[in-house]
Amino acid sequence: MTESTATVLRLSGITKRFGKLATVVSDFPETEVDGDNEADLGIIAWGSTIGVAREAVARLRAEGHSV
């Protein structure tokens, strides 16, 4: 394989991966923000961890933390 062929194949692969990345964005739901934008602590969760994260946030807020 020549250097120019390898370069073309590499660029083709990069282009293909970036194309896939662009479609991934539409697969995720809108971001849900719950709380104060100026909070001292932020928690990011999704999927099966969302319930536990919400419970932790509720407990921290009950203790007076800015979450």
TIMARTI-919494 format. One line per field, with one value per residue: residue number from 1; residue in three letters; x, y, z of N, C-alpha, C in turn. Coordinates in pm, 1 decimal, padded with zeros to 6 digits. Layout:
N
num = NUM,...
residuo = ala,...
n.x = X,...
n.y = Y,...
n.z = Z,...
ca.x = X,...
ca.y = Y,...
ca.z = Z,...
c.x = X,...
c.y = Y,...
c.z = Z,...
***
This chain:
67
num = 1,2,3,4,5,6,7,8,9,10,11,12,13,14,15,16,17,18,19,20,21,22,23,24,25,26,27,28,29,30,31,32,33,34,35,36,37,38,39,40,41,42,43,44,45,46,47,48,49,50,51,52,53,54,55,56,57,58,59,60,61,62,63,64,65,66,67
residuo = met,thr,glu,ser,thr,ala,thr,val,leu,arg,leu,ser,gly,ile,thr,lys,arg,phe,gly,lys,leu,ala,thr,val,val,ser,asp,phe,pro,glu,thr,glu,val,asp,gly,asp,asn,glu,ala,asp,leu,gly,ile,ile,ala,trp,gly,ser,thr,ile,gly,val,ala,arg,glu,ala,val,ala,arg,leu,arg,ala,glu,gly,his,ser,val
n.x = 00085.5,00059.7,00181.2,00008.6,-00229.3,-00282.0,-00323.9,-00556.0,-00736.7,-00730.8,-00833.0,-01084.5,-01192.0,-01196.0,-01378.0,-01606.8,-01644.5,-01695.1,-01931.6,-02101.7,-02096.8,-02236.8,-02498.1,-02550.6,-02613.3,-02882.6,-03001.3,-03020.6,-03218.8,-03360.0,-03165.9,-03214.0,-03247.6,-03232.6,-03275.0,-03063.0,-02883.5,-02656.5,-02549.3,-02331.8,-02256.3,-02286.4,-02465.4,-02446.9,-02643.3,-02785.0,-03004.2,-03027.3,-02929.7,-03052.2,-03264.8,-03144.3,-02962.1,-03134.2,-03250.7,-03025.5,-02966.2,-03194.5,-03160.6,-02920.4,-02996.2,-03185.3,-03016.9,-02912.4,-02728.9,-02609.7,-02722.3
n.y = -00117.3,00213.6,00529.5,00742.0,00606.5,00492.7,00725.3,00825.8,00619.0,00638.7,00898.7,00857.7,00677.1,00838.3,01036.2,00877.5,00795.5,01045.3,01108.2,00915.9,00999.1,01239.8,01149.7,01025.4,01215.5,01279.1,01057.7,01078.6,01189.7,01516.5,01727.4,01722.0,01954.3,01999.2,02201.7,02450.7,02667.8,02784.0,02619.5,02457.4,02199.3,01960.3,01694.1,01434.3,01207.0,00911.8,00673.1,00366.0,00466.0,00700.1,00721.2,00668.7,00878.2,01098.7,01056.5,01086.3,01355.9,01476.2,01408.7,01540.4,01806.0,01829.6,01828.7,02075.1,02132.9,02283.5,02179.2
n.z = 00000.0,-00086.9,00037.9,-00020.9,-00075.9,00174.0,00319.3,00197.5,00262.4,00540.9,00584.3,00475.4,00660.0,00889.9,00811.1,00786.6,01056.3,01181.2,01055.1,01163.6,01428.4,01416.9,01380.1,01619.8,01810.6,01770.4,01876.6,02148.0,02425.1,02504.8,02718.0,03062.4,03309.2,03646.7,03902.0,04052.1,03847.7,03940.6,04129.4,04370.6,04322.3,04068.2,03916.6,03687.0,03518.8,03368.3,03214.9,03390.2,03628.3,03696.6,03884.0,04134.7,04139.3,04148.6,04398.9,04562.8,04514.4,04624.0,04894.5,04952.7,04910.1,05114.2,05327.8,05304.3,05105.5,04803.4,04519.1
ca.x = 00000.0,00139.7,00150.8,-00109.2,-00346.2,-00305.1,-00380.1,-00694.3,-00815.0,-00740.8,-00927.8,-01217.1,-01236.9,-01225.3,-01502.8,-01714.8,-01668.1,-01759.2,-02069.7,-02174.8,-02106.5,-02342.5,-02629.3,-02566.9,-02673.8,-03028.2,-03047.6,-03032.7,-03326.5,-03322.0,-03104.2,-03303.8,-03175.9,-03317.5,-03206.2,-03004.9,-02769.9,-02541.7,-02521.9,-02192.2,-02233.8,-02373.4,-02462.9,-02491.2,-02684.2,-02880.4,-03034.2,-03071.6,-02878.8,-03122.0,-03342.9,-03050.8,-02907.5,-03239.5,-03261.8,-02906.8,-02984.6,-03297.1,-03100.5,-02821.5,-03069.8,-03245.8,-02909.0,-02873.4,-02626.9,-02651.1,-02705.6
ca.y = 00000.0,00336.1,00629.6,00819.9,00519.6,00484.4,00853.8,00831.6,00525.8,00695.2,01010.6,00800.5,00623.1,00951.7,01096.0,00784.6,00804.4,01173.4,01097.4,00839.0,01083.0,01338.6,01086.3,00984.6,01327.6,01271.8,00939.8,01108.5,01283.3,01650.4,01732.3,01766.7,02024.1,02009.5,02270.7,02583.3,02676.0,02836.1,02525.1,02422.3,02062.1,01911.5,01548.8,01391.8,01065.9,00869.1,00529.8,00302.0,00535.9,00827.0,00718.0,00679.4,01013.4,01190.5,01037.2,01147.3,01501.6,01512.9,01399.3,01648.3,01932.6,01827.7,01860.8,02213.8,02147.4,02346.2,02077.6
ca.z = 00000.0,-00093.9,00141.1,-00061.1,-00059.2,00318.2,00360.3,00148.3,00344.2,00676.2,00579.0,00452.3,00788.3,00978.7,00763.0,00821.2,01201.4,01212.3,01007.7,01265.0,01547.2,01394.0,01396.9,01759.3,01883.9,01759.4,01949.6,02289.6,02456.7,02551.3,02849.6,03168.9,03414.2,03764.9,04009.8,04041.2,03755.9,04015.7,04238.6,04396.7,04278.9,03962.0,03899.0,03554.9,03522.5,03266.1,03216.8,03514.2,03747.5,03716.7,04007.8,04247.1,04136.7,04197.1,04543.7,04624.3,04506.9,04723.2,05028.5,04967.5,04925.8,05247.4,05421.4,05284.0,05001.2,04679.2,04414.1
c.x = 00090.1,00096.5,00025.3,-00236.7,-00382.6,-00369.0,-00525.7,-00783.4,-00834.9,-00841.7,-01070.3,-01275.6,-01274.6,-01357.9,-01622.0,-01748.0,-01736.3,-01903.9,-02156.3,-02197.0,-02220.4,-02480.5,-02654.9,-02639.7,-02825.7,-03085.6,-03071.4,-03146.1,-03271.7,-03260.4,-03203.7,-03219.4,-03272.2,-03237.2,-03151.8,-02884.3,-02643.3,-02502.5,-02372.9,-02156.4,-02334.1,-02358.2,-02518.2,-02524.2,-02778.0,-02904.4,-03076.5,-03022.6,-02958.3,-03201.1,-03256.1,-02993.8,-03009.7,-03256.9,-03143.8,-02918.0,-03085.8,-03239.8,-03000.5,-02890.2,-03133.1,-03142.9,-02856.0,-02766.2,-02688.6,-02619.6,-02797.8
c.y = 00123.7,00433.3,00707.7,00736.5,00508.9,00612.7,00864.9,00740.7,00579.7,00809.2,00961.7,00745.3,00732.3,01015.9,01008.5,00792.8,00934.5,01175.2,01022.0,00922.6,01183.9,01277.0,01044.4,01092.2,01317.8,01152.1,00967.6,01207.6,01419.4,01640.6,01788.2,01830.8,02044.7,02080.9,02405.2,02580.9,02725.2,02743.5,02496.7,02285.1,02025.1,01761.6,01518.1,01243.8,01038.0,00719.4,00481.5,00372.3,00660.9,00832.0,00736.6,00819.9,01114.0,01178.4,01101.6,01299.4,01547.6,01510.3,01512.4,01783.0,01941.4,01861.1,02003.2,02236.2,02209.1,02250.9,02110.2
c.z = 00000.0,00015.5,00105.3,-00047.2,00088.4,00369.4,00318.8,00232.4,00485.6,00680.4,00555.7,00581.6,00885.8,00940.4,00801.2,00970.7,01239.8,01164.8,01106.2,01390.5,01534.1,01414.8,01541.2,01838.8,01880.9,01835.4,02097.8,02314.3,02498.9,02690.5,02949.8,03278.3,03529.2,03872.9,03969.3,03947.0,03824.2,04130.9,04250.9,04340.4,04170.5,03947.9,03760.3,03563.2,03407.6,03282.1,03353.5,03640.4,03782.5,03848.1,04131.0,04254.4,04189.2,04348.2,04616.2,04624.7,04610.9,04864.4,05053.1,04986.4,05063.3,05355.9,05402.1,05178.6,04875.6,04564.2,04299.4
***
